[in-house]
Structure formats: structure tokens, C-alpha cells
């Protein structure tokens, strides 16, 4: 399976159902009152963490997600059904970010955790709701609230207590397989690990999650190689286990490797660079490795542990030091969740523009609100439309721009003759 740890999708909650304009019909009852029911509420959009998932691959092929629309109201005061909520399942560790503001709106850091991010539109009121002593037979109903789509970014950030970092082919996968029950693919070439491998380490009656994350190369902070994918997955870890090839058997200098990786961490995130580290000087079974331990201690201090993952040597002191360090650290990072910025369904205000001689175009949120709440086939609704134009100031603005009786006014898809 192809590993995908980042995706951009569009989500939309369900529109509200329209209210119904109807009148009671019954034998021998000549003038039944208004009986239109309310529209149903639109479905919400909910994200849920699912431990059975390990990649965001599905979101590469489907990018549009919409909850169900509310059902329209019906006669005899029958309300429409609410729309079905849309539940989008993602791997544990997925962070949902609003593309417009950059805010984290959901951090799905536990299996089964749910986060409702968008509410469905309210249902419109039926004409029975508009009956008054002076308006006993309203022939119009309220349309349901329309909702706006939102673009979100999904990022899969591995949840682990300890992150294995280091340049490619230094033995991280081998170390993970030895310390835990994980069985990562291991081979002697660069970029073998393309997917974060997680293993649970059991030691001295305790356990912690260890993650082998895709190898880092110089320039990763600028996106080179697997850089961003690598760095994204270590943001949650509490500490880092930095693995270097102490033998230098591939012609690389372990001290330079250590400095390269830390420079990339600092370039990407100050927070990552400040995470506590233990240094595992691996491949100590290869001749010449011992010569580099003193040099590594000069740059990394006392936290250097000579090990051989292949020979299963030197692992006990490393595990003891890891448990001791974990005892001093806060729990796994959880991102603060914020709500989507609530924006009015219709932006306030309007604009009047002269598009040709004696033809005026009216645009803006106030225009959309008036049009959406008007039924052009109902006389009462059209009278209300005239009142709203007057009350909103659109009539006065048209006059100021030179509109006179007989001028053409364009609003949305409507075109009508201006009458002052």
C-alpha cells in the first residue's frame, strides 16, 4: 500500500431543508389555515480516529465530502427529516487544519475519538410559522440555510514516546526490530523505510512506543528527499533516539552525520531541536567503530551509548537511560483544537454598479440574503421583497446612482424594472 501522510480535502455540512408553504385541505373545510412544516436540519461533519487505518491514501482519490441535506418540510405541519451526519474516518494521529486560517480544528490522537467540525444548516420555517392575526394566510416559507464548503488539510503525525532519528542506512529499522515486536522491512540501501514503523518496547515491567521514521537527508527542512514527511512525524514524540553509524563503513563521518541531522531539526522547528536526545552509536561490531566514540562524546556529552543492533549488544544501558529520561518528560504532545471561524452566511452590505446606460447591477451578501428568502411565484413574498429592498437601503442607493422608474436592475439571476 502506498503511504500517504498528507492530504487536502473539501468538506461541507448539509444545507438545511426548505420550509413548506401549504394549506390544510379537508372535506367540508373551505378555508384551512397554513399548514406548511419546517425543513430538517442539515447533517454535521464529524472526524473520527480509527486505529485500523494507517495512511491517508483514500483521500488522494476522493477530495470532496458533503453531509446530507435536510429534507424539505411537508404539508399538514410535517417537518422534514434531519440530514444524516457525515463521519470521516482517519488514522490515529491525524491533525485536521483549516486551510484558510491555519488553525487546528481537530487532533485525532486516540482511537475512537470524534470531533464535530461543521454544523449542518438550520431548516427553513414553514408558512404556518409566519401566520399572524393580520396575516392569516402567508403563502411563503423560509428557505433552509445554505452552508459553505471549507478546505482542510489532513496531516498524519505519528504518535510515539520515542522517535528514532538519523540519516538513512544507519540501522534504525534493525534497532527497532530488536527492541520491540515490530517487523520493519530491512535492507542495505538508502530510503528503505518510507513508512513510519511503530513498535512497543517492553522493558523492566514497563512499556513505551518507539517509532522508526523515514530517513533524513541534508536539506530536509527545505523539503529535500523525505524531509517534510520525516520531520512531520517526530513533532509529537517526547524524546529522540538519535542513531549514527559509528563505524563510518559507508565513508561517512558519524560526527558530521550527528551534526547534519540536528541542523535540519533546528531549521525545521525550534521545538524539535530542543527535544532531549540519547545518541545510539550503532554498528559497534564493525572494526574501527570504537575509534569514534570519544569524538561523539565531545559533541553529544554523556548521552552516548555504544550499541550493536545486529549483535544485540549494549542495549540494556540504552533502554535504562530511555526509561529514566521518559520519567522526567511531559506526555505526548496534543495540539490545541480551535473551532472553525464562524462567518455569517451572508456577508453584510451591498454594492451598486452601473454596467451600461440605465442598467444597474446590485451585488453583495445583503443581495443574496434577500433573493434567497423570496419566492418569485408568490405575490405576498414579492411584496415582502419590495419592503426588504427599501429597508436595506438598496432602493435609495439605486436612486443615488441615477436609477429612475423603468431602469433595469440586475440582482443575481433576477432582472426586473425599477419602480421607486
C-alpha positions in Angstrom: 0.0 0.0 0.0 1.2 3.5 -0.9 1.9 5.6 2.2 0.3 9.0 2.2 0.6 11.2 5.3 -0.8 14.5 4.0 -4.0 15.3 2.0 -6.1 18.3 1.2 -9.9 17.8 1.0 -13.0 19.9 0.9 -15.8 19.3 3.5 -19.3 20.7 3.6 -22.1 20.2 6.1 -25.6 19.6 4.8 -27.8 22.5 3.7 -31.0 23.0 5.7 -34.2 21.8 4.1 -36.7 24.4 2.8 -39.8 25.2 4.8 -43.1 24.2 3.1 -45.8 26.6 2.0 -49.1 24.7 2.2 -52.7 25.0 3.4 -54.8 22.5 5.3 -57.1 20.6 3.0 -60.1 18.7 4.4 -63.6 17.9 3.2 -66.2 20.4 4.2 -63.4 22.8 5.4 -63.3 25.5 2.7 -60.6 27.7 4.3 -58.0 25.6 6.0 -55.2 27.5 7.6 -51.5 27.4 6.7 -50.0 24.0 7.4 -46.5 24.0 5.9 -43.9 22.2 8.1 -40.3 23.2 8.8 -37.4 21.9 6.8 -35.0 19.4 8.5 -31.5 20.5 9.7 -28.6 19.5 7.5 -26.1 16.8 8.6 -22.9 17.7 10.5 -19.4 16.8 9.5 -17.5 14.7 12.1 -14.0 13.3 12.1 -13.2 10.0 13.9 -9.9 8.3 14.6 -9.7 4.7 13.5 -6.8 2.5 14.7 -7.4 0.2 11.7 -6.2 2.9 9.3 -2.6 3.7 8.8 -2.5 6.0 5.8 -4.4 8.9 4.2 -4.3 7.2 0.9 -8.1 7.2 0.4 -8.1 11.0 0.5 -5.8 11.0 -2.6 -8.7 9.7 -4.7 -11.7 11.4 -3.1 -11.4 15.0 -2.2 -15.0 16.2 -1.8 -17.0 15.3 1.3 -20.6 16.5 1.9 -23.1 15.7 4.6 -26.7 15.0 3.7 -29.1 17.9 3.1 -32.1 18.3 5.4 -35.4 17.2 4.0 -37.9 19.9 2.9 -40.9 20.5 5.1 -44.2 18.9 4.1 -47.9 19.8 4.4 -50.0 19.1 7.5 -47.3 20.6 9.8 -45.0 17.7 8.9 -41.3 18.7 9.4 -38.6 17.3 7.1 -36.1 14.8 8.4 -32.7 16.0 9.5 -29.8 15.2 7.2 -27.5 12.2 8.1 -24.3 13.3 9.7 -21.1 12.6 7.7 -18.4 10.7 9.7 -14.9 10.8 8.1 -12.6 8.2 9.5 -8.9 8.9 9.6 -5.8 7.2 11.2 -5.0 7.8 14.8 -2.6 10.8 15.0 -4.3 12.8 12.2 -4.4 16.6 12.6 -7.1 18.5 10.7 -6.2 22.1 9.9 -8.3 24.8 8.4 -6.5 25.9 5.2 -7.8 29.4 5.4 -6.7 30.3 9.0 -4.1 27.6 9.7 -5.9 26.7 12.9 -6.0 23.1 14.1 -9.7 22.2 14.3 -9.3 18.5 15.2 -6.5 16.4 16.7 -7.5 12.8 16.5 -4.9 11.4 18.9 -6.8 8.5 20.3 -8.7 5.6 18.8 -12.4 6.3 18.5 -12.0 9.9 19.3 -14.5 12.1 17.5 -14.5 15.8 16.7 -17.5 17.6 15.2 -16.1 20.3 13.0 -19.0 21.7 10.9 -22.7 22.0 11.9 -25.4 21.5 9.4 -27.6 24.4 8.2 -30.8 25.1 10.0 -34.0 24.1 8.4 -36.3 26.8 7.0 -39.6 27.6 8.7 -42.8 26.6 7.1 -45.6 29.1 6.3 -47.5 28.1 9.4 -44.8 29.9 11.4 -45.5 33.2 9.7 -49.2 33.3 10.4 -50.3 36.4 12.5 -53.7 37.9 13.3 -53.2 40.3 10.4 -51.5 37.9 8.0 -53.6 34.7 8.4 -52.7 33.1 5.1 -49.0 33.6 4.3 -48.1 32.0 1.0 -44.3 32.0 1.5 -41.9 29.9 3.6 -38.3 30.3 4.6 -35.6 28.5 2.6 -33.1 26.3 4.5 -29.8 27.7 5.5 -27.1 27.0 2.9 -23.7 26.1 4.2 -20.3 26.9 2.8 -17.6 24.3 1.9 -14.3 24.5 3.8 -11.0 23.3 2.7 -8.9 21.4 5.3 -5.5 19.8 5.4 -5.1 16.4 6.9 -1.6 15.6 8.4 -0.7 12.3 9.9 1.7 12.8 12.8 2.9 9.6 14.3 2.1 9.2 18.0 5.1 7.7 19.8 7.0 8.3 23.0 10.4 8.0 21.4 11.3 8.8 17.8 14.3 7.1 16.1 16.1 9.7 14.0 19.2 9.5 11.9 20.5 9.6 8.3 19.5 6.7 6.0 21.0 3.3 6.5 22.4 3.8 10.0 20.4 0.8 11.4 17.3 2.4 12.8 15.0 -0.3 11.4 17.3 -3.0 12.8 17.3 -1.4 16.2 13.5 -1.1 16.2 13.1 -4.8 15.3 15.5 -5.8 18.1 14.0 -3.6 20.8 10.3 -4.3 20.0 8.0 -6.7 18.4 7.8 -4.6 15.2 9.0 -6.3 12.0 10.0 -3.4 9.6 11.4 -4.2 6.2 15.2 -4.0 6.4 17.7 -3.8 3.5 21.1 -2.3 2.9 20.2 0.7 0.8 19.0 4.2 1.3 15.4 5.2 2.0 14.3 1.6 2.8 11.9 3.0 5.3 9.2 5.0 3.6 6.6 4.4 6.2 6.8 5.2 9.9 7.1 1.8 11.8 5.9 1.7 15.3 6.8 -0.8 17.9 6.0 -1.3 21.6 9.1 -1.8 23.7 8.7 -3.9 26.9 11.5 -3.3 29.4 11.7 -3.9 33.2 7.9 -4.3 33.5 7.2 -1.1 31.6 6.5 -0.2 28.0 6.8 2.7 25.6 6.1 3.3 21.9 9.1 3.6 19.7 8.8 4.9 16.1 11.3 4.4 13.3 10.6 7.3 11.0 11.7 7.8 7.3 15.4 8.7 6.9 16.6 12.3 6.9 19.0 13.9 4.4 20.7 17.2 4.3 18.3 19.8 3.0 15.2 18.1 4.6 14.0 21.3 6.2 13.6 22.7 2.7 11.7 19.6 1.6 14.6 17.7 0.0 14.2 13.9 -0.1 11.7 12.7 2.5 12.4 15.8 4.7 9.0 17.1 5.5 7.5 13.7 5.8 10.2 12.8 8.2 10.0 15.9 10.3 6.2 15.9 10.4 6.2 12.5 12.2 8.6 13.4 15.0 6.6 16.5 16.2 4.7 14.5 18.7 7.5 12.5 20.2 8.6 13.2 23.8 12.3 12.4 23.2 14.6 11.4 20.3 16.8 8.4 20.0 19.5 9.6 17.6 21.2 6.7 15.7 24.5 7.1 13.9 26.7 4.6 12.2 29.8 4.8 14.5 31.8 2.6 12.1 31.6 5.0 9.2 31.6 1.9 7.0 29.9 3.8 4.1 32.6 6.5 4.1 30.6 9.0 6.2 31.8 10.6 9.4 29.5 9.8 12.3 30.2 13.2 14.0 29.2 15.1 10.8 26.1 12.9 10.5 25.1 13.8 14.0 25.5 17.5 13.4 23.7 17.3 10.0 20.6 15.8 11.5 20.5 18.3 14.4 21.0 21.2 12.0 18.0 20.0 9.9 15.8 19.7 13.1 16.7 23.3 14.1 16.0 24.6 10.6 12.5 23.0 10.6 11.4 23.6 14.2 13.0 25.1 17.3 10.7 22.8 19.3 12.1 19.7 17.7 15.7 20.8 18.1 15.0 21.3 21.8 13.7 17.7 22.4 16.0 15.7 24.6 18.2 13.1 22.8 20.1 10.0 23.5 22.7 9.0 21.0 22.9 5.4 19.9 26.3 4.8 18.3 25.4 1.7 16.3 27.4 -0.9 14.4 30.0 -1.2 17.1 30.6 -4.8 15.9 32.4 -3.4 12.9 36.2 -2.7 13.3 37.1 1.0 13.7 33.8 2.0 15.3 35.4 2.2 18.8 37.7 5.0 17.5 34.8 7.4 17.0 33.2 7.1 20.5 35.4 9.7 22.1 34.7 12.1 19.2 30.9 11.6 19.6 31.1 12.2 23.3 32.8 15.5 22.7 29.7 16.8 20.7 26.9 14.9 22.5 28.2 14.7 26.1 27.4 11.8 28.4 24.4 10.6 26.5 26.3 8.4 24.0 25.6 4.6 24.1 27.7 2.3 22.0 25.4 -0.5 20.7 25.3 -3.2 18.0 21.7 -3.8 17.0 22.8 -6.7 14.7 24.7 -8.4 17.5 22.2 -7.4 20.3 24.9 -5.8 22.4 24.9 -2.6 24.5 21.0 -2.4 24.5 20.4 -2.6 28.2 22.1 0.6 29.3 20.4 2.4 26.4 16.9 1.2 27.5 17.5 2.0 31.1 18.5 5.6 30.1 15.5 5.9 27.9 13.1 4.9 30.7 14.9 7.3 33.1 14.5 10.2 30.6 10.9 9.5 29.9 10.1 9.7 33.6 11.2 13.4 33.5 9.2 14.4 30.4 5.6 15.6 29.8 3.2 13.3 28.0 2.9 13.1 24.2 2.1 16.4 22.5 -1.6 17.1 21.9 -2.5 20.1 19.7 -4.9 22.7 20.9 -8.2 22.5 19.0 -10.0 25.6 17.8 -13.4 26.0 16.2 -13.8 27.0 12.6 -14.2 30.7 12.4 -17.9 31.3 12.3 -18.7 33.5 9.4 -22.1 35.0 8.6 -24.0 33.1 6.0 -24.3 36.3 4.1 -21.6 39.0 4.2 -23.0 42.3 5.3 -23.5 45.1 2.8 -24.1 45.5 -0.9 -22.7 47.4 -3.9 -24.4 49.1 -6.8 -22.7 49.3 -10.2 -23.8 50.9 -13.5 -23.0 48.2 -16.1 -24.5 50.1 -19.1 -26.8 53.0 -19.7 -29.8 52.8 -17.4 -28.8 49.2 -16.3 -27.7 48.7 -12.6 -26.1 45.7 -11.0 -26.6 45.1 -7.3 -24.2 42.6 -5.6 -23.1 41.6 -2.1 -24.2 39.5 0.8 -27.4 41.5 1.6 -28.5 40.9 -2.0 -28.0 37.2 -1.7 -29.9 37.1 1.6 -32.9 38.9 0.1 -33.0 36.8 -3.0 -32.7 33.5 -1.0 -35.7 34.4 1.1 -38.0 35.4 -1.7 -40.4 33.3 -3.8 -40.9 35.0 -7.2 -44.1 33.0 -7.8 -45.8 34.2 -4.6 -47.4 37.7 -4.5 -47.1 38.1 -0.8 -43.4 37.1 -0.9 -42.8 39.7 -3.7 -44.4 42.4 -1.6 -42.1 41.5 1.2 -39.2 41.6 -1.3 -40.1 45.2 -2.1 -40.1 46.1 1.6 -36.7 44.5 2.1 -35.2 46.4 -0.8 -36.5 49.6 0.8 -35.5 48.7 4.4 -31.9 47.6 3.4 -31.2 50.9 1.6 -30.9 49.3 -1.9 -33.7 51.5 -3.3 -32.1 54.7 -2.0 -28.7 53.6 -3.3 -30.1 52.9 -6.8 -31.7 56.4 -6.8 -28.3 57.9 -5.9 -26.7 56.1 -8.8 -29.3 57.6 -11.2 -32.0 54.8 -11.4 -35.4 56.1 -12.3 -38.7 54.4 -13.0 -38.2 51.9 -15.9 -34.5 51.4 -15.3 -33.3 47.8 -15.4 -31.9 46.3 -12.1 -29.9 43.0 -12.1 -29.7 41.1 -8.8 -28.2 37.6 -9.0 -30.1 35.8 -11.7 -33.0 38.2 -11.5 -33.6 41.1 -13.8 -36.5 43.5 -13.1 -37.8 47.0 -13.8 -37.1 49.6 -11.2 -40.2 51.3 -9.6 -39.5 53.9 -7.0 
